[in-house]
Amino acid sequence: MALAVSLLALVVAAVALGLVVVSARKARPDGRPVDHLPRDTAALRREVAALADVQRHTFRHMAVVRYDAFGDTGGALSWSLALADDSGGGVVLTSIHGRNETRTYAKSVAGWSSEQTLTPEEERALSEARGTG
């Protein structure tokens, strides 16, 4: 009797799996049949190229360097953050934490360098964001 129940369960599972496979081949997640996929591959290629171009101009390179800016403070509460796109354009943000105040600075970056003088910590953050640090 147990063998018969096991065989019946196996058959039911196989049929269910077959139905799932067949329905997955015929429909997309939105329920439309696969036959209605777009045929304009040139338009799809243009769309992918446009997305790739946009991606090149996003901040994909990032690094944070934490440090003690002054000898009388601890905990590495000061930091420099470099954010850059693939061409090295972006910004370096720095927050200097002192005993009585905190100051924040922003320096623009183009081609992996800045017109403003960067501190050693900012240089390190930019180098790490570029992948050379």
Buried (B, 14 or more C-beta within 10 A) or exposed (E): EEEEEEEEEEEEEEEEEEEEEEEEEEEEEEEEEEEEEEEEEEEEEEEEEEEEEEEEEEBEBEBEBBBEBEEEBEEEBBBBBBBBBEEBBBBBBBBBBEEEEEEEEEBEBEEBEBEEEBBEBBBBBBBBBBEEE
